[in-house]
Amino acid sequence: MVCERISDHCILKRIRNARGGRCLLNLVGLITLGAALALPQVAMAGDAAAGDQRYHQSCHACHGPAGKGVSSYPKISGNPIEYTREKLKAYRAGQKIGPNSGLMIMMAKPLSDEEIENLSAYLKDAKYEK
């Protein structure tokens, strides 16, 4: 039996249809695959402290303390890491998203993947304290 997607239904079907030791072998294989797929996400976790430092070098002047937003520049803190990561990567690739795209493209161009991860980690939980 071949499943195109790994799902709970597929896993249960494999376990029910397995004969003898194959059941355990299939289950171990699926667990190993799941762990292998999760590792790149763990390895790419950003460093919030490094993100804080980078934020104050490049972003603070427009987006304000802790990304709270200033004037026509939006609040950028409190978003999921994935959201911030994808926005920064889109700007880095030259994609126009909103009215300040020209400036954001220029600011995001030099960012490395690591810096994007760090900024995303910092901005997720950044809090403005007066």
C-alpha positions in Angstrom: 0.0 0.0 0.0 1.3 3.4 -0.9 0.1 6.6 0.7 0.7 9.9 -1.1 0.6 11.9 2.1 1.5 10.9 5.7 -1.7 11.3 7.7 -3.2 9.7 10.8 -5.5 7.7 8.5 -2.6 6.5 6.4 -0.6 5.5 9.5 -3.5 3.6 11.0 -4.1 1.8 7.7 -0.5 0.8 7.5 -0.5 -0.6 11.0 -3.8 -2.5 10.3 -2.5 -3.9 7.0 1.0 -4.8 8.2 1.9 -8.5 8.7 4.1 -9.6 11.6 7.3 -7.5 12.1 6.5 -5.2 9.3 4.0 -3.4 11.5 6.7 -2.3 13.9 9.1 -1.6 11.0 6.6 0.7 9.3 5.9 2.5 12.5 9.6 3.0 13.3 10.1 4.2 9.7 7.4 6.8 10.0 8.6 8.0 13.4 12.1 8.4 12.0 10.8 10.3 8.9 8.8 12.6 11.1 11.9 13.3 13.3 14.0 14.0 10.2 11.5 16.4 8.8 11.3 18.3 12.1 15.1 18.8 12.5 15.5 21.5 9.9 13.0 23.7 11.7 14.8 23.2 15.0 18.2 23.9 13.4 16.8 27.2 11.9 15.5 28.6 15.2 16.6 32.2 15.5 18.5 33.9 18.3 16.3 36.6 19.7 19.2 38.4 21.4 21.0 38.6 18.1 17.8 39.7 16.4 17.3 42.5 19.0 20.8 43.7 18.2 20.2 43.6 14.4 16.8 45.2 14.8 18.4 48.2 16.6 20.9 48.6 13.7 18.5 48.5 10.8 14.8 48.6 11.8 14.4 50.8 14.9 14.5 54.1 13.2 11.3 53.4 11.2 9.4 50.8 13.2 10.2 52.2 16.6 11.0 50.5 19.9 10.2 46.7 19.9 8.6 47.0 16.5 5.6 48.9 17.9 5.2 51.0 14.7 5.7 54.7 14.1 3.8 57.0 11.8 3.3 55.3 8.4 5.5 52.3 9.4 3.5 49.4 10.8 3.7 47.5 14.0 5.8 44.4 13.2 6.1 42.8 16.6 3.9 40.0 17.9 3.5 38.1 14.6 4.3 34.4 14.2 7.9 33.7 13.3 6.8 32.2 10.0 4.9 35.4 9.0 7.9 37.7 9.6 10.3 35.3 8.0 8.2 35.1 4.8 7.7 38.8 4.6 11.4 39.5 5.0 12.4 36.9 2.4 9.8 38.3 0.0 11.2 41.8 0.4 14.8 40.5 0.0 13.7 38.9 -3.2 12.4 42.3 -4.5 8.7 41.6 -4.1 6.5 44.6 -3.7 4.0 44.1 -0.9 2.8 47.5 0.4 3.3 51.2 0.2 6.8 51.1 1.8 8.0 48.3 -0.4 10.8 50.2 -2.0 12.4 51.0 1.4 11.8 47.5 2.8 13.4 45.9 -0.3 16.5 48.0 0.1 16.7 47.2 3.8 16.0 43.5 3.4 18.4 42.9 0.5 21.6 42.5 2.6 19.9 40.3 5.3 21.2 36.7 5.5 18.9 33.8 6.2 20.4 33.7 9.8 19.6 37.4 10.3 16.1 36.9 9.1 15.6 34.0 11.5 17.1 36.1 14.4 14.9 39.1 13.6 11.8 36.9 13.3 12.6 35.3 16.7 13.1 38.7 18.3 10.0 40.3 16.9 7.7 37.4 17.8 7.9 38.3 21.5 9.2 41.9 21.5 7.4 44.1 23.9 7.5 47.9 24.2 8.0 49.1 27.7 7.7 52.9 28.3 
